[in-house]
């Protein structure tokens, strides 16, 4: 592999960026966070939950999927702290974990609709 030759290194730019660059672990966590949005089923579930708290059965009906498939995706969303849940008898109700998730979805839609 050829060694690259630089005409001029902008040391002040490099120093400024290095100062602001998050730690490697934080960048990894951010990368994993955004991977969750790489699955259309999970994105659909999040958009369903934008409307408020919904049970697994209703999500399955809305998305025309099995409860098992929905539960699998919800498990991933829970692990990434994007959704919360509560139990009422045997029924699990899910909702978005916080307003950040709504903002991320809204900003993403604004970006792609420009």
Phi and psi in degrees as a GROMACS rama.xvg file:
@    title "Ramachandran Plot"
@    xaxis  label "Phi"
@    yaxis  label "Psi"
@TYPE xy
-72.2248  143.519  UNK-2
-81.1442  132.521  UNK-3
-78.4131  142.046  UNK-4
-106.146  127.519  UNK-5
-101.451  136.01  UNK-6
-73.6534  -41.6012  UNK-7
-158.153  127.139  UNK-8
-92.3408  127.978  UNK-9
-91.9681  86.6217  UNK-10
-58.9125  -36.6293  UNK-11
-67.9464  -35.2841  UNK-12
-67.2886  -46.4613  UNK-13
-60.2877  -45.3056  UNK-14
-62.5335  -43.1584  UNK-15
-62.7345  -45.07  UNK-16
-65.9975  -44.5362  UNK-17
-60.674  -35.7384  UNK-18
-66.2709  -36.2261  UNK-19
-90.6264  -14.815  UNK-20
-67.3583  125.706  UNK-21
-64.5295  162.194  UNK-22
-62.6296  153.762  UNK-23
-54.346  -42.4241  UNK-24
-62.7868  -40.6175  UNK-25
-65.8797  -39.8928  UNK-26
-64.9275  -38.3071  UNK-27
-62.9056  -45.8035  UNK-28
-61.2767  -40.2264  UNK-29
-64.8331  -41.4046  UNK-30
-60.6801  -45.4239  UNK-31
-63.8761  -38.9555  UNK-32
-58.8563  -47.9689  UNK-33
-72.4565  -22.7816  UNK-34
-60.964  -31.7172  UNK-35
-59.4842  -33.1678  UNK-36
-80.2776  0.0295152  UNK-37
-85.3246  4.99459  UNK-38
-118.501  121.947  UNK-39
-62.1507  -34.5779  UNK-40
-64.1179  -43.496  UNK-41
-64.7166  -39.4872  UNK-42
-64.0031  -41.8163  UNK-43
-60.8392  -43.7268  UNK-44
-60.1735  -44.2194  UNK-45
-61.8365  -39.4926  UNK-46
-67.6315  -35.0663  UNK-47
-60.5481  -45.1294  UNK-48
-72.1399  -14.2394  UNK-49
-60.6703  -26.1982  UNK-50
-79.8832  -12.6182  UNK-51
130.848  -170.401  UNK-52
-67.3779  132.582  UNK-53
-139.909  142.225  UNK-54
-82.1766  160.6  UNK-55
-57.1022  -43.1763  UNK-56
-59.1506  -44.8563  UNK-57
-67.2647  -37.7518  UNK-58
-61.7993  -44.6953  UNK-59
-59.7298  -42.7135  UNK-60
-65.0245  -45.6482  UNK-61
-60.6259  -38.3362  UNK-62
-97.5229  1.55783  UNK-63
53.8897  52.0477  UNK-64
-134.185  168.422  UNK-65
-77.6897  155.36  UNK-66
-61.2779  -36.1675  UNK-67
-61.6615  -45.0453  UNK-68
-64.3315  -40.9378  UNK-69
-66.0165  -44.1973  UNK-70
-59.691  -38.9415  UNK-71
-61.134  -46.0932  UNK-72
-69.1901  -36.6935  UNK-73
-64.5564  -34.6612  UNK-74
-60.3594  -42.2898  UNK-75
-65.7742  -43.8017  UNK-76
-63.4675  -35.5089  UNK-77
-66.6068  -44.5413  UNK-78
-59.132  -34.3005  UNK-79
-89.5082  6.26378  UNK-80
60.0748  36.111  UNK-81
-93.5958  -24.1868  UNK-82
-130.73  156.285  UNK-83
-122.882  169.466  UNK-84
-147.7  163.022  UNK-85
-143.429  151.51  UNK-86
-104.792  135.96  UNK-87
-129.566  99.1951  UNK-88
66.5016  -122.632  UNK-89
-95.0535  -2.20211  UNK-90
-96.4866  133.928  UNK-91
-102.315  129.747  UNK-92
-111.478  133.807  UNK-93
-116.027  150.604  UNK-94
-149.686  164.767  UNK-95
-65.6118  144.303  UNK-96
-66.0557  -37.5143  UNK-97
-165.712  177.834  UNK-98
-66.8203  -21.3398  UNK-99
-58.3911  -39.9014  UNK-100
-64.9002  -43.8889  UNK-101
-59.626  -43.1402  UNK-102
-64.0416  -40.6311  UNK-103
-62.4728  -45.0141  UNK-104
-64.7027  -43.9429  UNK-105
-63.2681  -46.9114  UNK-106
-64.7683  -38.3917  UNK-107
-61.6557  -43.8587  UNK-108
-65.7088  -41.4266  UNK-109
-58.8867  -42.2399  UNK-110
-63.6829  -46.6338  UNK-111
-76.8307  -18.471  UNK-112
-91.2495  -3.19067  UNK-113
